[in-house]
């Protein structure tokens, strides 16, 4: 479950202080609003029995974030550099991006 510090292809540094928080938020949002909300709505519409919904929700809440962890990192990095392309090391002309204030 470890994230490599650098890209094996280009060497860009992935791990920066605080970046895990963005990946955590992405993972949480997809789990809660993408999957658990569907279980709640299916239960409210009578498509799932309450006991099945609880078991399914517990399984989703425990297993899915673990499986989705690396994809949440990818999405977070793509979102971050999509909004701030000037922070990409290639756009700065050196290996480590500088944080601007």
PEBELUR-V705960 format. One record per residue. N is the residue number from 1. SS is DSSP state (a for helix, b for strand, c for the rest). PHI is phi in radians with two decimals (999 if undefined). PSI is psi in degrees with one decimal (999 if undefined). Layout:
n=N ss=SS phi=PHI psi=PSI
n=N ss=SS phi=PHI psi=PSI
This chain:
n=1 ss=c phi=999 psi=11.3
n=2 ss=c phi=-1.46 psi=145.4
n=3 ss=c phi=-1.68 psi=131.9
n=4 ss=c phi=-1.10 psi=143.6
n=5 ss=c phi=-1.27 psi=-29.0
n=6 ss=b phi=-2.29 psi=153.9
n=7 ss=c phi=-1.20 psi=130.9
n=8 ss=c phi=-1.20 psi=-20.4
n=9 ss=c phi=-1.48 psi=-55.4
n=10 ss=c phi=-1.90 psi=-13.3
n=11 ss=c phi=1.48 psi=3.9
n=12 ss=c phi=-1.09 psi=137.4
n=13 ss=b phi=-1.33 psi=122.6
n=14 ss=c phi=-1.60 psi=-40.7
n=15 ss=c phi=-1.47 psi=114.8
n=16 ss=c phi=-2.26 psi=155.0
n=17 ss=c phi=-0.99 psi=128.9
n=18 ss=c phi=1.54 psi=-11.9
n=19 ss=a phi=-1.17 psi=-27.0
n=20 ss=a phi=-1.11 psi=-26.3
n=21 ss=a phi=-1.17 psi=-39.4
n=22 ss=a phi=-1.13 psi=-43.0
n=23 ss=a phi=-1.14 psi=-36.2
n=24 ss=a phi=-1.12 psi=-42.8
n=25 ss=a phi=-1.14 psi=-42.0
n=26 ss=a phi=-1.07 psi=-46.2
n=27 ss=a phi=-1.08 psi=-45.7
n=28 ss=a phi=-1.10 psi=-45.1
n=29 ss=a phi=-1.11 psi=-43.4
n=30 ss=a phi=-1.16 psi=-39.8
n=31 ss=a phi=-1.14 psi=-50.7
n=32 ss=a phi=-1.31 psi=-52.9
n=33 ss=a phi=-1.50 psi=-20.2
n=34 ss=a phi=-1.61 psi=-40.0
n=35 ss=a phi=-1.92 psi=-52.1
n=36 ss=a phi=-1.16 psi=-32.8
n=37 ss=a phi=-1.11 psi=-37.2
n=38 ss=a phi=-1.12 psi=-38.2
n=39 ss=a phi=-1.15 psi=-43.1
n=40 ss=a phi=-1.09 psi=-46.6
n=41 ss=a phi=-1.12 psi=-39.9
n=42 ss=a phi=-1.11 psi=-36.1
n=43 ss=a phi=-1.22 psi=-42.5
n=44 ss=a phi=-1.12 psi=-31.2
n=45 ss=c phi=-1.47 psi=-3.8
n=46 ss=c phi=1.48 psi=11.1
n=47 ss=c phi=-1.40 psi=-22.8
n=48 ss=c phi=-2.21 psi=142.0
n=49 ss=c phi=-1.27 psi=148.9
n=50 ss=a phi=-0.98 psi=-40.1
n=51 ss=a phi=-1.14 psi=-39.9
n=52 ss=a phi=-1.15 psi=-40.6
n=53 ss=a phi=-1.10 psi=-41.4
n=54 ss=a phi=-1.14 psi=-45.7
n=55 ss=a phi=-1.11 psi=-43.5
n=56 ss=a phi=-1.12 psi=-41.6
n=57 ss=a phi=-1.11 psi=-42.2
n=58 ss=a phi=-1.12 psi=-42.1
n=59 ss=a phi=-1.09 psi=-44.0
n=60 ss=a phi=-1.12 psi=-44.3
n=61 ss=a phi=-1.14 psi=-28.7
n=62 ss=a phi=-1.62 psi=-43.5
n=63 ss=a phi=-1.54 psi=-44.5
n=64 ss=a phi=-1.06 psi=-45.7
n=65 ss=a phi=-1.03 psi=-34.1
n=66 ss=a phi=-1.17 psi=-42.0
n=67 ss=a phi=-1.23 psi=-38.5
n=68 ss=a phi=-1.47 psi=-3.0
n=69 ss=a phi=-0.95 psi=-51.4
n=70 ss=a phi=-1.21 psi=-34.3
n=71 ss=a phi=-1.18 psi=-34.1
n=72 ss=a phi=-1.15 psi=-35.1
n=73 ss=a phi=-1.10 psi=-45.5
n=74 ss=a phi=-1.07 psi=-45.2
n=75 ss=a phi=-1.13 psi=-41.0
n=76 ss=a phi=-1.12 psi=-45.6
n=77 ss=a phi=-1.11 psi=-41.7
n=78 ss=a phi=-1.12 psi=-40.7
n=79 ss=a phi=-1.15 psi=-45.6
n=80 ss=a phi=-1.06 psi=-52.2
n=81 ss=a phi=-1.32 psi=-18.7
n=82 ss=a phi=-1.23 psi=-36.1
n=83 ss=a phi=-1.44 psi=-36.1
n=84 ss=c phi=-2.12 psi=68.2
n=85 ss=a phi=-1.12 psi=-21.5
n=86 ss=a phi=-1.20 psi=-14.9
n=87 ss=a phi=-1.45 psi=-11.8
n=88 ss=c phi=-1.09 psi=135.2
n=89 ss=a phi=-0.97 psi=-36.9
n=90 ss=a phi=-1.14 psi=-31.2
n=91 ss=a phi=-1.42 psi=-18.8
n=92 ss=a phi=-1.58 psi=-19.7
n=93 ss=c phi=1.56 psi=6.7
n=94 ss=c phi=-2.57 psi=176.3
n=95 ss=c phi=-1.27 psi=-38.8
n=96 ss=c phi=-1.91 psi=122.4
n=97 ss=c phi=-1.21 psi=143.4
n=98 ss=c phi=-1.65 psi=138.3
n=99 ss=c phi=-1.42 psi=129.4
n=100 ss=c phi=-1.72 psi=148.5
n=101 ss=c phi=-1.96 psi=999
